[in-house]
Amino acid sequence: MGTRRTKEKEGAIKLRLVGKSYGEIQKTLNIASKGTLSSWLKGVRLTRAARKKLSRNTRLAHERGLYAFNKERTHRIKNENYLAFQDGYAHIGEITQRELLLMGAALYWGEGTKALTRTRNPSLAFANSDPKMVVIFMRFVREILRIPEKKIRAGFHIYKTIRDDQARKYWSKATGLPQDRFYVIRQVSTASKKKRNPRLLPFGTVVIKVNDRKVFHRVLGMIAGLASHSSHHE
């Protein structure tokens, strides 16, 4: 028993002298008690090379542990985000006509022209670069406002580097309007010229217009209704 213990102690000291950590020694020699190992190695002085190796191994172990922790944390956050996304998606369900009305009015409130620049004949004008948002607004125009197809005008604002035919095809698919219905504007303001990255808007911004005074004021009324009801608190 004593001989085996002596050999274990000698082995522990040798491993320590070459820069092994307590944990590594305990695992290598299968020593149950860390207290025993501590008493054996209490007076052992490490060489400079051993101290350097031990320090390096400790740092590497810390980095591996940190990497494993970050990897696990990233996986957990991704899973939480996915579950939150699915929960939000499930809350929407089918969109009723009233909900489409509210959505369309809210979209126009945020992205539409509301100023009466043309007092006699103001027109509805909605601009955006998100095709999914444009799809919803087009449903609002067709299903809620019931605008005839021939009265819906469209255009797009693009950078000089964007091809007309590609933008025309892209926005035609998003809006359901024929490609020859779109006008093109290539103007870029000097203010935005230096600030915006053209790659952020690969197909520019689409503009949906309806030249109808009554429709314009009807949508403004919807927005006023939203604003009025949102300010009421129980």
DOGURO-320526 format. One line per field, with one value per residue: x negated, y, z of N, C-alpha, C in turn; residue in one letter; residue number from 1. Coordinates in steps of 0.001 Angstrom, whole numbers, always signed. Atoms other than C-alpha are relative to their C-alpha. Layout:
<sites>
n.X	X_...
n.Y	Y_...
n.Z	Z_...
ca.X	X_...
ca.Y	Y_...
ca.Z	Z_...
c.X	X_...
c.Y	Y_...
c.Z	Z_...
res	A_...
n	NUM_...
</sites>
This chain:
<sites>
n.X	-827_+891_+790_-884_-236_+1256_+121_-981_+529_+1129_-569_-650_+1052_+593_-953_-56_+1250_-26_-1001_-1386_-856_-516_-1079_+579_+690_-1032_-643_+985_+350_-1241_+58_-1344_+0_+829_+727_+1218_+875_+471_+1025_+1185_+652_+89_+1347_+635_+275_+7_+990_-578_-648_-1210_-967_-470_-887_-1203_-759_-559_-1054_-1127_-648_-692_-1162_-980_-533_-877_-1213_-732_-537_-1115_-1084_-568_-675_-1247_-838_-479_-1009_-1187_-639_-624_-1191_-983_-478_-848_-1269_-703_-478_-1121_-1114_-541_-617_-1247_-984_-624_-1089_-603_-267_-1361_-87_+148_+1415_+693_-299_+823_+1392_+227_-47_+1207_+1125_-39_+311_+1445_+787_-719_-36_-1219_-88_-889_+776_-916_-1247_-1182_-45_+1081_+29_+608_+1349_+659_+1338_+740_+958_-218_-1036_-1060_-862_-701_-1043_-1110_-636_-754_-1253_-816_-490_-938_-1082_-692_-346_-645_+436_+130_+1397_+438_+239_+1196_+1243_+1164_+1314_+1063_+1174_+1157_+1322_+436_+633_-1044_-617_-1449_-786_+22_-869_-1371_-444_-75_-1150_-1207_-347_-440_-1258_-1004_-304_+792_+1286_-60_-734_+938_+894_+1310_+702_+1374_+596_+473_+348_+1426_+136_+30_+964_+1237_-300_-659_+665_-945_-305_-1068_-1267_+370_-1044_-541_-1221_-1193_-1015_-1351_-812_-1406_-452_-1423_-156_-835_+756_+1037_-606_-524_+1120_+338_-1007_+370_+1141_-534_-717_+1013_+599_-1012_-255_+1209_+228_-981_+469_-1057
n.Y	-1207_-1141_-91_-569_-1399_-715_-129_-997_-1307_-292_-289_-1301_-1024_-58_-670_-1413_-636_-277_-1031_+469_-584_+948_+759_+949_+1039_+801_+825_+946_+1020_+497_-264_-419_-1186_-1120_-419_+828_-526_-1309_+209_+551_-975_-1269_-564_+150_-1258_+198_-720_-1080_+614_+669_-1044_-564_+995_+80_-1219_+124_+1012_-583_-963_+756_+654_-1068_-379_+1095_-74_-1187_+300_+934_-760_-897_+821_+456_-1181_-374_+996_-230_-1243_+280_+802_-897_-889_+791_+258_-1282_-266_+901_-454_-1197_+408_+711_-959_-748_+768_-580_-1441_-346_-1233_-1153_-85_-506_-1440_-650_+117_-898_-1378_-224_-71_-1298_-985_-58_-70_-670_-1463_-479_-1451_-447_-834_-253_-213_+332_+1409_+745_+1422_+968_+375_+840_+405_+901_+883_+1361_+598_+630_-1086_-465_+1001_-272_-1257_+240_+660_-1070_-802_+777_+641_-928_-1224_+459_-838_+735_+183_-1037_-1255_+134_-357_+457_-387_+333_-867_+887_-551_+111_+1306_+1043_+136_-237_+1211_+834_-653_+72_+1376_+236_-694_+510_+1228_-362_-760_+606_-942_+278_-684_-1270_-973_-708_-1069_+136_-1215_+332_-1088_+266_-1285_-146_+315_+1447_+573_+368_+736_+1293_+1030_+453_+1414_+169_-36_+577_-238_-1331_-184_-59_-993_+354_-1219_+34_-1384_-58_-907_+592_+1098_-625_-497_+1155_+605_-922_+230_+1242_-311_-806_+930_+752_-904_-321_+1141_+401_-931_+297_+988_+439
n.Z	+0_-114_+1243_+1044_-340_+254_+1447_+432_-385_+883_+1323_-81_-30_+1337_+877_-409_+414_+1444_+252_-5_-1034_-986_+619_+960_-764_-662_+1018_+547_-991_-594_-1435_-403_-864_+412_-1195_-43_+1050_-453_-1033_+656_+883_-709_+5_+1307_+689_+1446_+795_+786_+1161_-477_-348_+1263_+606_-823_+261_+1343_-45_-742_+894_+1049_-612_-216_+1303_+447_-807_+421_+1330_-188_-630_+1006_+995_-624_-185_+1331_+381_-830_+440_+1294_-264_-612_+1058_+892_-685_-88_+1362_+259_-837_+649_+1267_-306_-493_+1089_+605_+1192_-95_+418_+787_-901_-361_+1182_+28_-1023_+418_+1130_-485_-796_+934_+674_-1046_-157_+1232_+1088_+69_-665_+148_+1070_+917_+1112_-742_+780_+396_-673_+373_-918_+453_-1001_+471_-891_+682_-483_+852_-798_-452_+1202_+271_-920_+388_+1231_-411_-581_+1129_+821_-730_-908_+725_+1237_+1115_+1270_+409_+933_-712_-850_+678_-747_+506_-950_-62_-31_+239_+1394_+203_+72_+1318_+25_+239_-1210_-992_+512_-198_-1449_-593_+648_-729_-1356_+20_+859_+1081_+1209_+22_+730_-821_-867_+456_-639_-419_-365_-778_-1353_-597_-355_-1432_-204_+935_-686_-1221_+220_+785_+1036_-149_-982_+748_+1303_+995_-238_-802_+845_-379_+448_+17_+421_+152_-325_-1142_-1034_-603_-823_-1242_-729_-716_-1087_-1037_-685_-864_-1106_-865_-755_-985_-1009_-855_-715_-1110_-1050_-960_-939
ca.X	+0_-2793_-4809_-1841_-1193_-4853_-4842_-1715_-3353_-6515_-4453_-2469_-5665_-7130_-3985_-3914_-7523_-6738_-3943_-808_+2106_+3637_+6659_+4557_+2458_+5519_+7093_+3891_+3093_+6731_+6282_+9599_+8657_+7445_+6395_+3919_+2500_+2200_+218_-2150_-2882_-2936_-6711_-7368_-9035_-8468_-11122_-10605_-9760_-7243_-5604_-5363_-3799_-1387_-342_+163_+2187_+4334_+5000_+5873_+8203_+9893_+10278_+11711_+14151_+15094_+15546_+17751_+19766_+20217_+21158_+23775_+25052_+25300_+27214_+29569_+30221_+30887_+33348_+35067_+35286_+36762_+39415_+40270_+40584_+42862_+44994_+45366_+46157_+48828_+50542_+51345_+53380_+55732_+56119_+59714_+60891_+61155_+57606_+56455_+58183_+56360_+53031_+53369_+54351_+51432_+49007_+50178_+49974_+46298_+45242_+47814_+48098_+50544_+49791_+52336_+49808_+52430_+55449_+57923_+56953_+54748_+53648_+52761_+49003_+47300_+43551_+41493_+38616_+39911_+41785_+43715_+45002_+45930_+47891_+49991_+50591_+51675_+54214_+55484_+55825_+57620_+59711_+60541_+60389_+61596_+59575_+59938_+56685_+56574_+56538_+53497_+50296_+46813_+43200_+39838_+36883_+33568_+29842_+28044_+26342_+29688_+31106_+34619_+35776_+34694_+36438_+39509_+39783_+39173_+41828_+44290_+44180_+44582_+47493_+49247_+49197_+48056_+44462_+45475_+47442_+44260_+42528_+38839_+37057_+33274_+32758_+30717_+30437_+26957_+27613_+28268_+25731_+22788_+24558_+26551_+25059_+26702_+26545_+29014_+31751_+30945_+34286_+34870_+38082_+41517_+44259_+47954_+50283_+54035_+55248_+58557_+59472_+62211_+60011_+57231_+59529_+61105_+57704_+56890_+60156_+59054_+55784_+57663_+59853_+56802_+55275_+58531_+59127_+55504_+55625_+58555_+57521_+59834
ca.Y	+0_+2346_+1545_+2305_+5545_+6494_+5824_+7921_+10777_+10542_+10457_+13492_+15446_+14556_+15683_+18889_+19644_+19497_+22003_+19904_+21359_+19754_+18723_+17106_+15224_+14048_+12774_+11115_+9260_+8680_+10257_+10650_+13346_+16733_+17421_+14537_+15895_+19351_+18052_+16123_+19103_+21791_+22211_+21561_+24483_+24766_+25701_+28778_+26581_+24571_+27751_+29093_+25856_+25699_+29297_+28577_+25426_+27286_+30035_+27519_+25660_+28942_+29830_+26389_+26740_+30244_+29052_+26169_+28556_+31071_+28308_+26943_+30463_+31276_+28049_+28803_+32359_+31144_+28597_+31240_+33586_+30822_+29966_+33662_+34047_+31003_+32324_+35689_+34040_+31835_+34892_+36396_+33699_+34652_+38378_+39612_+42461_+44791_+43943_+44572_+47973_+48854_+47590_+49524_+52735_+52351_+51687_+54801_+56775_+55864_+55739_+57711_+61315_+63190_+66829_+68700_+69974_+69650_+71178_+70690_+67165_+65474_+61921_+58875_+58163_+55346_+54660_+51795_+49456_+46372_+44137_+42324_+45621_+46667_+43417_+44223_+47801_+46584_+44287_+47317_+49309_+46515_+44863_+47734_+50852_+48847_+50872_+49704_+48382_+51051_+53801_+52448_+54134_+53014_+54014_+53390_+55494_+53816_+54516_+54898_+51534_+49642_+48302_+49450_+46048_+44252_+46798_+46783_+42981_+42944_+45535_+44160_+40831_+42504_+44738_+42523_+45446_+45099_+46114_+48863_+50586_+51854_+55194_+55505_+58216_+58104_+61213_+60917_+63893_+65255_+64762_+61032_+60486_+60339_+58627_+55733_+52529_+51664_+47969_+48540_+49177_+46764_+47497_+51027_+52288_+51720_+54366_+53469_+56306_+56703_+60036_+60252_+63130_+61233_+58185_+60414_+62062_+58721_+57301_+60454_+59841_+56273_+57606_+60179_+57373_+55343_+58336_+59131_+55618_+55027_+58044_+56633_+54798_+52745
ca.Z	+0_+1052_-2066_-4360_-2509_-2755_-6471_-6888_-4992_-7072_-10240_-9117_-8401_-11819_-13592_-11588_-12459_-16176_-15775_-15276_-13329_-10237_-12276_-14986_-12413_-10515_-13724_-15014_-11760_-10808_-7378_-5586_-3071_-4205_-607_-755_-3983_-2471_+501_-1769_-3982_-1322_-1282_-4961_-6730_-10421_-12920_-15067_-18078_-16030_-14697_-18222_-19493_-16555_-17182_-20873_-20171_-17647_-20171_-22881_-20528_-19647_-23329_-24116_-21243_-22373_-25955_-24800_-22617_-25462_-27886_-25484_-24769_-28503_-29117_-26226_-27442_-30999_-29639_-27491_-30475_-32643_-30040_-29599_-33393_-33630_-30764_-32503_-35834_-34251_-32732_-36145_-37837_-40663_-41357_-41463_-43697_-40711_-39679_-43245_-43100_-39872_-41229_-44471_-42690_-40279_-43149_-44959_-41713_-41504_-45167_-47169_-48301_-46085_-46858_-48970_-51510_-54246_-52509_-55354_-56365_-53727_-54451_-52430_-52607_-50700_-50979_-49567_-50369_-48524_-50993_-48229_-46895_-50425_-50880_-47795_-48952_-52390_-50725_-48802_-52046_-53883_-51164_-48800_-50974_-54003_-56476_-60104_-61572_-64281_-61640_-59776_-60915_-59922_-60272_-58705_-57658_-58401_-58390_-61703_-61181_-61142_-64398_-65275_-66500_-63302_-61043_-63256_-63099_-59327_-58439_-60978_-59140_-55721_-56741_-59283_-61731_-65372_-66055_-68472_-65684_-63959_-64477_-63520_-61543_-61266_-59190_-55997_-53669_-52975_-49247_-49553_-52335_-49948_-47057_-48546_-49815_-53186_-52296_-49442_-52034_-54893_-56602_-55339_-53755_-55244_-55222_-55423_-56447_-56709_-58090_-56294_-53990_-52144_-51561_-50240_-47686_-46802_-45852_-43872_-42016_-41240_-39826_-37748_-36435_-35449_-33705_-31897_-30597_-29633_-27293_-25272_-22118_-19939
c.X	-859_-795_+834_+226_-1235_-184_+959_-510_-1136_+493_+645_-1030_-625_+915_+95_-1214_-56_+1157_+1436_+786_+468_+1067_-516_-679_+1001_+682_-953_-274_+1215_-22_+1336_+3_-940_-819_-1307_-1020_-607_-1108_-1298_-793_-242_-1386_-704_-159_-159_-1127_+715_+775_+1318_+1083_+619_+997_+1313_+908_+693_+1159_+1244_+774_+796_+1263_+1117_+670_+943_+1321_+869_+649_+1231_+1211_+693_+782_+1358_+973_+594_+1101_+1298_+757_+696_+1294_+1105_+609_+963_+1373_+830_+604_+1227_+1233_+661_+745_+1372_+1099_+751_+1174_+509_+327_+1401_-33_-141_-1463_-830_+217_-908_-1481_-324_-18_-1260_-1240_-39_-324_-1520_-763_+673_-72_+1327_+198_+882_-747_+825_+1409_+1238_+98_-1153_+64_-679_-1381_-724_-1329_-687_-938_+142_+1132_+1148_+975_+842_+1137_+1224_+729_+820_+1300_+972_+634_+1085_+1228_+795_+436_+707_-318_-115_-1463_-504_-299_-1233_-1237_-1178_-1288_-1055_-1167_-1216_-1303_-392_-612_+1017_+636_+1515_+786_+53_+934_+1465_+598_+236_+1269_+1318_+491_+555_+1374_+1111_+422_-852_-1267_+66_+766_-959_-759_-1304_-571_-1391_-663_-388_-456_-1475_-234_-142_-1062_-1249_+241_+531_-842_+1000_+400_+1099_+1373_-268_+1033_+688_+1231_+1202_+970_+1334_+869_+1425_+487_+1514_+160_+789_-729_-1069_+579_+600_-1110_-475_+986_-288_-1144_+448_+748_-954_-587_+961_+212_-1223_-271_+976_-528_+1134_-319
c.Y	+1253_+212_+621_+1475_+839_+229_+1050_+1409_+407_+363_+1376_+1128_+169_+752_+1496_+764_+284_+935_-455_+640_-1071_-894_-1052_-1169_-944_-951_-1075_-1154_-593_+116_+609_+1329_+1079_+525_-758_+528_+1338_-139_-548_+1086_+1353_+639_-66_+1368_-258_+788_+1085_-556_-666_+1012_+603_-938_-95_+1201_-73_-1001_+509_+967_-713_-679_+1017_+388_-1069_+26_+1170_-225_-920_+711_+898_-768_-465_+1167_+447_-942_+232_+1242_-204_-784_+852_+931_-721_-238_+1274_+366_-845_+406_+1220_-335_-644_+954_+717_-746_+657_+1475_+296_+1291_+1239_+177_+528_+1500_+748_-16_+981_+1456_+339_+110_+1364_+1128_+163_+298_+752_+1507_+494_+1504_+364_+948_+347_+118_-457_-1492_-783_-1477_-827_-368_-712_-483_-898_-889_-1457_-645_-629_+1050_+525_-960_+261_+1271_-171_-740_+1023_+838_-744_-473_+955_+1259_-302_+911_-847_-48_+1144_+1336_-56_+292_-446_+482_-462_+976_-907_+774_-244_-1369_-1134_-11_+148_-1303_-912_+568_-105_-1393_-292_+619_-404_-1252_+329_+656_-681_+917_-341_+855_+1359_+1087_+911_+1119_-131_+1367_-398_+1077_-464_+1327_+36_-349_-1494_-685_-528_-902_-1400_-926_-525_-1462_-263_-5_-523_+211_+1354_+6_+128_+1051_-439_+1254_-275_+1443_+75_+803_-630_-1132_+549_+436_-1141_-660_+916_-144_-1267_+254_+804_-885_-830_+858_+296_-1163_-425_+906_-220_-1092_-338_+521
c.Z	+0_-1274_-1120_+230_-298_-1495_-558_+298_-923_-1405_-43_-47_-1386_-969_+309_-505_-1503_-376_-57_+1142_+968_-624_-961_+717_+647_-980_-527_+960_+707_+1522_+430_+739_-512_+1172_+135_-995_+417_+1043_-596_-740_+657_-104_-1336_-667_-1495_-654_-796_-1201_+399_+345_-1260_-670_+754_-261_-1356_-13_+717_-876_-1087_+524_+225_-1322_-540_+756_-416_-1359_+112_+592_-1026_-1063_+524_+143_-1345_-465_+767_-462_-1340_+182_+609_-1050_-942_+625_+103_-1359_-311_+793_-623_-1277_+245_+460_-1127_-608_-1268_+227_-540_-820_+892_+399_-1165_-138_+976_-391_-1126_+416_+793_-892_-697_+975_+122_-1276_-1152_+68_+573_-160_-1197_-927_-1241_+598_-769_-303_+641_-369_+1073_-558_+1135_-562_+1025_-807_+428_-794_+784_+527_-1165_-353_+881_-411_-1272_+291_+567_-1117_-777_+779_+891_-732_-1313_-1196_-1269_-439_-874_+697_+910_-840_+867_-662_+983_-142_+138_-180_-1456_-305_-169_-1390_+82_-85_+1217_+1060_-409_+241_+1474_+593_-658_+719_+1382_+6_-782_-1126_-1226_-46_-707_+761_+793_-726_+803_+339_+487_+851_+1401_+578_+377_+1460_+223_-848_+702_+1208_-247_-866_-1036_+147_+1021_-664_-1409_-1096_+223_+889_-933_+545_-599_+94_-467_-39_+207_+1283_+1133_+728_+938_+1345_+823_+822_+1136_+1154_+785_+990_+1210_+987_+835_+1117_+1139_+970_+798_+1205_+1142_+915_+965_+1408
res	M_G_T_R_R_T_K_E_K_E_G_A_I_K_L_R_L_V_G_K_S_Y_G_E_I_Q_K_T_L_N_I_A_S_K_G_T_L_S_S_W_L_K_G_V_R_L_T_R_A_A_R_K_K_L_S_R_N_T_R_L_A_H_E_R_G_L_Y_A_F_N_K_E_R_T_H_R_I_K_N_E_N_Y_L_A_F_Q_D_G_Y_A_H_I_G_E_I_T_Q_R_E_L_L_L_M_G_A_A_L_Y_W_G_E_G_T_K_A_L_T_R_T_R_N_P_S_L_A_F_A_N_S_D_P_K_M_V_V_I_F_M_R_F_V_R_E_I_L_R_I_P_E_K_K_I_R_A_G_F_H_I_Y_K_T_I_R_D_D_Q_A_R_K_Y_W_S_K_A_T_G_L_P_Q_D_R_F_Y_V_I_R_Q_V_S_T_A_S_K_K_K_R_N_P_R_L_L_P_F_G_T_V_V_I_K_V_N_D_R_K_V_F_H_R_V_L_G_M_I_A_G_L_A_S_H_S_S_H_H_E
n	1_2_3_4_5_6_7_8_9_10_11_12_13_14_15_16_17_18_19_20_21_22_23_24_25_26_27_28_29_30_31_32_33_34_35_36_37_38_39_40_41_42_43_44_45_46_47_48_49_50_51_52_53_54_55_56_57_58_59_60_61_62_63_64_65_66_67_68_69_70_71_72_73_74_75_76_77_78_79_80_81_82_83_84_85_86_87_88_89_90_91_92_93_94_95_96_97_98_99_100_101_102_103_104_105_106_107_108_109_110_111_112_113_114_115_116_117_118_119_120_121_122_123_124_125_126_127_128_129_130_131_132_133_134_135_136_137_138_139_140_141_142_143_144_145_146_147_148_149_150_151_152_153_154_155_156_157_158_159_160_161_162_163_164_165_166_167_168_169_170_171_172_173_174_175_176_177_178_179_180_181_182_183_184_185_186_187_188_189_190_191_192_193_194_195_196_197_198_199_200_201_202_203_204_205_206_207_208_209_210_211_212_213_214_215_216_217_218_219_220_221_222_223_224_225_226_227_228_229_230_231_232_233_234
</sites>
